[in-house]
């Protein structure tokens, strides 16, 4: 688990202002958390959920 910080909201806001809405806003929060902690990849069972986000997707 990564610690919460202000940069997460800043990164999330950048993503949602590009038109992310609905359930994808929750995925954007995960991406924002990664970006705020300089993590460039997300491991997921649902790679389609993260398509179009600025992270590398690792399907597990």
N, C-alpha and C positions, 0 to 999 in steps of 0.2 A: 504494500500500500504506500502510495506517495503522499507526502504532506500537502495540505491545501496552502495555496498562496494567492496573492492578488493577480499574478500573471496568468493564472488559469482563466479567470474571468475575462481578462484582456484578450487572450487567445481565442476563447469561446466566442466572444463578441465579434471578432474579426470574421470567424467562420459563419456565424448566423447572419451577419449583415450581407453575406454573399448569396443569401436566399435559402439557407438551411432552415427548415421548420418542421413541426410535427415531431414524430418519433426520431427523426434524424438529428434533432437538436440534442438528444441524449447521447447519440454516438459522437456528436461534435464535442460534447463535454469530455468524453474519454480521450479524443484526439487532442483537445486543448490541454488536458492534464499532461499528456505525453510531451507535447511541444513545450510547455512551460518548464519541463524538467529535462529539456534537450534530448528527449528520446525520439528517434526517427522511425521506429517500427512498432507495429501493433500485431500481436499474435491473437488470432480469433478463429472460432469455429464457423463464423459467418462473414466471410470476406466481402460479400456484396454490401454489407452494412457500412463498410468503410471506403468503398470506391469513391473516387473524386476528392478525397481528403489528402492533404499534403504529408502523408506518412507512407512508409513501406508496409505492405500487408503480408503477414506470414500466416498461412492457413495451417491450422493444427488439426 
